[in-house]
C-alpha cells in the first residue's frame, strides 16, 4: 500500500534552510532540556546514539554533559530512509522532527531495527493540540473571505495512538505522554513570524501554491484576537509536546505474567464474591 504524501519534502527543506539564518529555537531548547532530564533518569549506559532529524546542535549540547558515548546526528530525512545498519545503535533520540515524516509507522520500524537489543528510543514530536487556535482562526477566515478551507496546519500525532504505533513497530515497554505549553504573542502575525523562524510554516503537499489573500490574513488575525486573547490583548498559542519511548526487546526486560499464573485470586483482593461466567445459552434468574 502506498503511503499518503502529507508533506512536500522540497518545501520543508527550503523552510528549514531559511529558518537557519535567524532561528527561533525556544521550543526546541525546552524539549532538549526536558529530554536531557528524562535521559538522565535512565539507569543504563549508552555507547552509540543517533539523533533522528537533527536540525541543529541544540539537543546534542543539552545531553553532552551526561553522555560520554558516540553521538551521530542524522539531519536529512527527505527520503525517509535511515542510514543505519540493523543493530548498530543503542540509543535513538529525536526532537521535534518526526511530526514531519510521511510514514511515521515505517520510520518507527526502521528505528527499531537499528537499535541493539535493549536499546532505547526517546522522542518528542508535536501533538494534535498544537496550534489549534491558528487552525480555527484560519479555517473561519477562509470560509468568511473565500468560501472554502485549505490545508494549513499538519495533522499532528495523537498521544492516544502513539503507544499502539510503538507496539506495531516492535517496541517493548512502550510509553506515550504529553505536556502542553502556552506561548503568548502580541498578535497572530508575531506567531507566524516565529513559525517561519522555526522552519515550521506550511509544507503540506496539498497546500495552496498561491499567496494567501491579504483580506484572509487580516480576517484571521481579527478572529484570533476575538477568540484567543487575554485581558491584556495578547493572544495565546498552544504547543502540545508528545513524548514517546520504547525499548528494543531483550530477555532481561519485564514481561507480563502468563494467563493462569497468578498466585492470588482477584476476588479475594477486592473482598467480593466470585461468580461464574454464564455462556450465551444460559440465563440468570
C-alpha positions as CSV (number, residue, x, y, z in Angstrom):
1,X,0.0,0.0,0.0
2,X,1.4,3.4,-1.0
3,X,1.9,5.8,2.0
4,X,-0.1,9.1,1.6
5,X,2.1,12.0,0.8
6,X,1.3,14.6,3.5
7,X,4.4,16.8,3.3
8,X,6.4,18.3,0.4
9,X,10.0,17.4,1.2
10,X,11.4,20.2,-1.0
11,X,9.3,22.9,0.7
12,X,10.1,21.6,4.1
13,X,13.8,21.6,3.3
14,X,13.5,25.2,2.0
15,X,11.7,26.4,5.1
16,X,14.4,24.9,7.3
17,X,17.2,26.5,5.3
18,X,15.6,29.9,5.6
19,X,15.0,29.4,9.4
20,X,18.7,28.5,10.0
21,X,19.6,32.1,9.2
22,X,17.7,33.5,12.2
23,X,16.2,30.6,14.2
24,X,13.5,30.8,16.9
25,X,14.6,27.8,18.9
26,X,12.9,28.4,22.3
27,X,10.6,25.4,21.8
28,X,13.5,23.1,20.7
29,X,15.5,24.2,23.7
30,X,12.7,23.5,26.0
31,X,12.3,20.0,24.6
32,X,16.1,19.4,24.6
33,X,16.3,20.3,28.3
34,X,13.4,18.0,29.2
35,X,14.9,15.2,27.1
36,X,18.2,15.5,28.9
37,X,16.4,15.2,32.2
38,X,14.5,12.2,31.1
39,X,17.6,10.5,29.7
40,X,19.5,11.2,33.0
41,X,16.8,9.2,34.8
42,X,17.5,6.1,32.8
43,X,19.9,3.9,34.8
44,X,21.7,2.4,31.9
45,X,24.8,3.5,29.9
46,X,24.5,4.1,26.2
47,X,27.5,4.0,23.9
48,X,26.2,4.6,20.4
49,X,23.5,7.2,19.9
50,X,21.8,8.7,16.8
51,X,19.7,11.8,16.7
52,X,16.9,11.3,14.1
53,X,16.2,14.5,12.2
54,X,18.8,16.7,13.8
55,X,18.2,20.3,12.7
56,X,20.8,22.0,15.0
57,X,23.2,21.1,17.8
58,X,20.7,22.1,20.5
59,X,19.8,18.6,21.6
60,X,23.4,17.3,21.3
61,X,24.6,20.3,23.5
62,X,21.9,19.6,26.1
63,X,22.7,16.0,26.7
64,X,26.5,16.2,26.2
65,X,27.3,16.7,29.9
66,X,25.9,13.3,30.8
67,X,26.6,11.3,27.6
68,X,30.2,10.2,27.1
69,X,29.4,7.9,24.1
70,X,29.4,8.4,20.3
71,X,26.7,10.8,19.0
72,X,25.6,10.7,15.4
73,X,23.3,13.5,14.1
74,X,21.1,12.4,11.1
75,X,19.7,15.7,9.7
76,X,18.3,14.8,6.3
77,X,15.2,12.7,6.4
78,X,13.9,13.8,2.9
79,X,13.8,10.2,1.6
80,X,12.7,8.8,5.0
81,X,15.4,6.1,4.8
82,X,17.7,5.9,7.9
83,X,21.4,5.3,7.0
84,X,21.7,2.9,9.9
85,X,22.6,-0.7,9.9
86,X,20.5,-3.2,11.8
87,X,21.5,-3.4,15.5
88,X,24.1,-0.6,15.1
89,X,23.0,1.9,17.9
90,X,21.7,1.5,21.4
91,X,20.0,4.9,21.7
92,X,17.8,6.8,19.3
93,X,16.7,10.4,20.0
94,X,14.5,12.8,18.1
95,X,13.4,16.3,19.0
96,X,10.5,17.9,17.1
97,X,11.2,16.2,13.7
98,X,9.1,13.0,13.5
99,X,5.9,15.0,13.1
100,X,7.1,15.9,9.5
101,X,7.5,12.3,8.4
102,X,5.0,11.0,5.9
103,X,5.4,7.3,7.0
104,X,5.7,7.5,10.8
105,X,5.0,3.8,11.4
106,X,7.6,3.0,8.8
107,X,10.1,5.3,10.4
108,X,9.5,3.8,13.9
109,X,10.1,0.3,12.4
110,X,13.4,1.5,10.9
111,X,14.5,2.9,14.3
112,X,13.5,-0.3,16.0
113,X,15.6,-2.4,13.5
114,X,18.6,0.0,14.0
115,X,18.6,-0.5,17.8
116,X,20.6,-3.2,19.5
117,X,18.7,-5.4,21.9
118,X,17.7,-3.4,25.0
119,X,18.3,-0.2,23.0
120,X,16.1,2.8,23.7
121,X,14.1,5.2,21.6
122,X,13.2,8.6,23.2
123,X,11.5,11.1,21.1
124,X,9.4,14.3,21.3
125,X,7.0,15.4,18.5
126,X,4.3,18.0,18.1
127,X,0.9,16.7,19.2
128,X,-2.6,17.1,18.0
129,X,-3.4,20.1,20.2
130,X,-0.6,22.1,18.6
131,X,-1.7,25.4,17.0
132,X,-5.5,24.6,17.5
133,X,-6.1,28.4,17.8
134,X,-4.4,29.2,14.5
135,X,-6.1,26.3,12.7
136,X,-9.5,27.5,13.9
137,X,-8.9,31.2,13.1
138,X,-7.6,30.4,9.6
139,X,-10.4,28.0,8.8
140,X,-13.1,30.5,9.8
141,X,-11.3,33.3,7.9
142,X,-11.1,31.3,4.7
143,X,-14.8,30.4,5.0
144,X,-15.7,34.1,5.5
145,X,-13.5,35.6,2.8
146,X,-13.0,32.8,0.2
147,X,-15.9,30.4,0.8
148,X,-13.7,27.3,1.4
149,X,-10.9,25.9,3.6
150,X,-7.4,24.8,2.5
151,X,-4.9,22.6,4.4
152,X,-2.7,24.8,6.6
153,X,-1.8,23.0,9.8
154,X,-0.4,19.5,9.7
155,X,-2.4,16.6,11.3
156,X,-0.1,16.2,14.3
157,X,0.2,13.0,16.3
158,X,-2.4,11.9,18.8
159,X,-0.9,10.8,22.1
160,X,-3.6,8.1,22.4
161,X,-2.4,6.5,19.1
162,X,1.4,6.6,19.8
163,X,1.6,3.6,22.2
164,X,-0.1,1.4,19.5
165,X,2.3,2.6,16.8
166,X,5.3,1.7,19.0
167,X,3.9,-1.8,19.6
168,X,3.2,-2.3,15.9
169,X,6.9,-1.3,15.2
170,X,8.1,-4.0,17.6
171,X,9.0,-1.9,20.7
172,X,8.7,-3.4,24.2
173,X,7.5,-1.4,27.2
174,X,6.1,1.5,25.1
175,X,5.1,4.7,26.8
176,X,3.5,7.8,25.5
177,X,2.6,11.0,27.4
178,X,2.3,14.7,26.6
179,X,2.6,18.2,28.0
180,X,1.2,21.4,26.8
181,X,2.9,24.8,26.6
182,X,1.0,28.0,26.1
183,X,3.0,30.8,24.5
184,X,1.7,34.4,24.2
185,X,2.2,36.8,21.4
186,X,1.3,40.4,20.5
187,X,-0.8,39.2,17.6
188,X,-1.2,36.4,15.1
189,X,1.5,37.8,12.8
190,X,4.1,37.6,15.5
191,X,3.2,34.0,16.0
192,X,3.5,33.3,12.2
193,X,6.9,35.0,12.2
194,X,8.1,32.6,14.9
195,X,6.8,29.7,13.0
196,X,8.8,30.8,9.9
197,X,11.9,31.2,12.1
198,X,11.3,27.6,13.3
199,X,11.1,26.3,9.8
200,X,7.5,25.2,10.6
201,X,5.4,27.0,8.1
202,X,3.0,25.2,5.8
203,X,4.8,22.4,3.9
204,X,1.8,20.2,3.3
205,X,1.7,18.6,-0.1
206,X,-1.9,19.6,-0.7
207,X,-1.4,23.3,0.3
208,X,-2.4,26.1,-2.0
209,X,0.5,27.1,-4.1
210,X,-0.6,30.8,-4.2
211,X,-0.1,33.6,-1.7
212,X,-2.8,34.0,0.9
213,X,-5.1,36.9,0.3
214,X,-4.5,40.0,2.4
215,X,-8.1,40.1,3.4
216,X,-7.9,36.5,4.6
217,X,-4.9,37.2,6.7
218,X,-6.5,40.3,8.3
219,X,-9.7,38.4,9.0
220,X,-7.7,35.5,10.5
221,X,-5.9,37.9,12.9
222,X,-9.2,39.5,13.8
223,X,-10.8,36.1,14.7
224,X,-7.7,35.0,16.5
225,X,-7.8,38.1,18.8
226,X,-11.5,37.8,19.3
227,X,-11.4,34.2,20.4
228,X,-8.0,33.6,21.9
229,X,-6.7,36.8,23.6
230,X,-6.1,37.5,27.2
231,X,-7.4,40.6,29.0
232,X,-4.2,42.5,28.2
233,X,-4.8,41.9,24.5
234,X,-2.1,39.4,23.8
235,X,-3.0,36.1,22.1
236,X,-2.4,32.5,23.2
237,X,-0.8,29.8,21.1
238,X,-0.8,26.1,22.2
239,X,2.1,23.7,21.6
240,X,1.5,20.1,22.7
241,X,4.6,18.0,23.0
242,X,4.0,14.3,22.7
243,X,6.8,12.1,24.3
244,X,7.3,8.5,23.3
245,X,9.7,5.9,24.4
246,X,10.2,2.2,23.7
247,X,12.8,-0.5,24.0
248,X,14.2,-3.0,21.6
249,X,13.1,-6.3,23.1
250,X,15.6,-8.2,25.4
251,X,15.3,-11.2,27.7
252,X,16.2,-9.0,30.7
253,X,13.1,-6.8,30.4
254,X,10.0,-7.2,32.4
255,X,7.3,-9.3,30.8
256,X,3.6,-9.8,31.6
257,X,2.6,-12.9,33.6
258,X,1.2,-15.8,31.6
259,X,-2.6,-16.3,32.0
260,X,-3.4,-18.5,35.0
261,X,0.0,-17.9,36.7
262,X,-1.3,-15.6,39.4
263,X,-0.9,-16.9,43.0
264,X,-3.8,-14.9,44.5
265,X,-7.4,-14.5,43.5
266,X,-8.7,-11.1,42.4
267,X,-12.0,-11.7,44.2
268,X,-10.1,-12.1,47.5
269,X,-8.1,-9.0,46.9
270,X,-11.3,-7.0,46.2
271,X,-13.2,-8.6,49.0
272,X,-16.0,-9.7,46.7
273,X,-17.8,-13.0,46.0
274,X,-16.6,-14.7,42.8
275,X,-19.5,-15.7,40.4
276,X,-19.3,-18.0,37.4
277,X,-19.4,-16.5,33.9
278,X,-22.5,-17.6,32.1
279,X,-22.5,-18.6,28.5
280,X,-24.8,-17.3,25.7
281,X,-27.2,-20.3,26.2
282,X,-27.8,-19.6,29.9
283,X,-29.8,-17.0,31.8
284,X,-29.6,-15.7,35.3
285,X,-32.6,-15.6,37.5
